[in-house]
Amino acid sequence: FDGFGFKKFYPTELTENQQITDNTGVYFECKPNVLLVRLGNSEAFTFNTVTQKMQRIESLKNVLVFDFFKLDEGHFIASSLNCCYLLDVELKIKTKICPPLNNKGVPVNFRRISKTNYLVCSSTEFFEYDVRNKSFKKIPLNIELREEYNSGFTCLFVEEKRKFFYISNYFTGLYKVDFEGNIVHFWKNGIAHNCIT
């Protein structure tokens, strides 16, 4: 939207990269008028809203990117398989952060807890990462799911001040969890007034 009207952009046309489905994600500005974009095939690009050109992020050329997070001005996280990449303002990789996962081949997410600590997690394993000494502390989830409901969890949000995080399971509902892995509150899925949508 430029103030006068909306214009649609189709990454398949802009990148000559044909995709059967296009579930492209647009995240935020990494520089003025430049957006971070993840294509449906998990390739990372920038989109210049002035020139209306897409450009591959060269540092992530051979990396599958599932998500982007903004840490602070000039620092970004690219979520990938088994690890995350810390990027600087020029979108160069500063460091690779790989938690000690038992289950490999899964996307890893990154959420801020404090200036020095972050929640680094897959759908089944959760860790607190300390950037000062580059150490991981496992957060054992005290949640038991029946086999048929064990599809893992999606990390939704971290309450930095109160030290809780929220995760959801498609089949069971929404959980508020402390950093010891204990359930603080649970909203059950399927009951009309508590339904998760």
Salt bridges, closest charged atoms under 4 A:
GLU43 OE2 - ARG56 NH1 2.70
ASP72 OD1 - HIS75 ND1 2.80
GLU73 OE2 - LYS70 NZ 3.49
GLU90 OE1 - LYS31 NZ 3.35
GLU125 OE1 - LYS138 NZ 3.48
ASP130 OD2 - ARG132 NH2 2.72
GLU148 OE2 - ARG146 NH2 2.43
GLU159 OE1 - ARG162 NH1 3.40
GLU159 OE2 - LYS176 NZ 3.85
GLU160 OE1 - ARG112 NE 3.15
GLU180 OE2 - LYS137 NZ 3.72
